[in-house]
Amino acid sequence: MRYPRDMRGYGRNAPDPKWPGGAHVAVQFVVNYEEGGENNILHGDAASEAFLSEVVGAAPWPGKRHWNMESIYEYGARAGFWRLHRMFTEAQIPVTVYGVATALARSPDQVAAMKQAGWEIASHGLRWIDYRDHDEETERADLLEAVRLHTEVVGERPRGMYLGRTSVWSVRLSASEGGFDWISDTYDDDLPYWLDHDGHGNQISPQLVIPYTLDANDMRFATAQGFNSGDQFFTYLKDSFDTLYEEGKQGRGGMMSVGLHCRLIGRPGRAAALKRFIDYVKSHDKVWLPTRGQIAEHWRAEHSYRPAALRPSRMNREEFVSRFCGIFEHSAWIAERAFELELGPAHDSAGGLHNALARIFRSASEDERLGVLRAHPDLAGKLALAKRLTPESTNEQASAGLDALTDEERSTFTELNTAYVEKFGFPFIIAVKDNTKASILAAFQTRINNSRETEFATACKQVERIAEIRLRDVLPA
């Protein structure tokens, strides 16, 4: 079984984003323009809208218009939008608009203002539809119509996509459409990344993803356990910015997305908090304030797509076993059994695959593990002299100078090897790349005095460590 979700991402060491001007953080503002594209029987929907409004506990009204709900959305178009437009143009901050195509079509003056301000207008779908129960072909048709209508209304096709109310197909459909420089229907990272699988285990053409946010987002003014006041919103944004800014000073710069809605943050009591945050951000140097399109352009230039040389989770059985059969010495059965585990992108690193292989080794019977121990050669023993070690063992023993012993040293190792095997029934095993010739000899002389139970456990841990070192030679850490 293959697990398509990526739980590893960039891992321990995320890349330096190399933001322009040496910025510590990129702060990106999104204005969601949905007013006129929400659920409404006037739009052919079965019921009224019930999401993200001032109406607490709103529920859809099947077959009926909801006058209060409609007027709340109209506030976003009539007043909230223009308050945000003034705020961002006066601050000279470029904005990315997530525009619902039908909403844009019903707001020509607002579209003209967006274009005049130089804002990026990305797609937010055809209508504000929840696609979780839609079939793939219906959603595909809506996507193509959204692009067509957007192009007709705006004058150019959208280069970015955030659908929002997605199905399991949405990301793949956006990527396969072929015209989006970036998509944002993920919330899984602080940095952009390249996606080359569709969430179903199938490979797709590399698609740049710029993750979005639901936490630094004014939608929480309209959800349970959300923001009750502008001060709460400002404090949360400030803390998010401060954390990312400090991390950026240490070369771990990230990206902060701020999600806004005209009918929510556009209200005067909330807009004041946004204005304070904008002023706070602009009081710092080393801050980049781009559109998402500018982030995409930068990422392509500085972090172009580079396919991994080896991806264990995408190998077939024959390739997997052939490539990793020697990680545990002469024990291909470990790789064979590991292939049957729930492998995914998290196992495409040295640490991830080591965990999978080690699970098989640890869960094996004592006789099977003993067989793995006995498969290891003596250190500086007869096989080494006869040059009959595996390539891995040859390189490992050479790294500690065990291929260049004096006659006296070789005699000492031979005596210890013989005594050790006679006592424990398996050869002395140590990760030689962690050691020097002197430390290996000292460990040999110490461990030979252990009980068999202790030494069996110690040898097994050393086998796992050797496997980890071998994997680090062929996979990213």
Buried (B, 14 or more C-beta within 10 A) or exposed (E): EBBEEBEBEEEEEBEEBBBEEEBBBBBBBBBBBBBBBBBBBEBEBEBBBBBBBBBEEBEBBEEEEBEEBBEBBBBBBBBBBBBBBEBBBEBEBBBBBBBBBBBBBBBEEBBEBBBEBEBBBBBBBBBBBEBEEBEBEEBBEBBEBBBEBBBEBBEEEBBBBBBBBBBEBBBBBBBBBEEBBBBBBBEEBBBBBBBBBBBEEEEBEEBBBBBBBEEBBBBBBBEEEEBEEBEBBBBBBBEBBEBBBEBBEEEBBBBBBBBBBBBBBBBEEBBBBBBBBBEBBBEBEBBBBBBBBBBBBBBBEEBEBEEEEBBBBBBEEEEBBEBBBBBBBBBBBBBBBBBEBEBBBBBBBBBBBBBBBBBBBEEBEEEBBBBBBBBBBBBBBEBBEEEEBBEBBBBBBBBBBBBEBEEEBBEBBBEBBEEBBEBBEBBBBBBBBBBEBEEBBEBBEEBBEBEEEEBBEBBBEBBBBBBBBBBBEBBBE
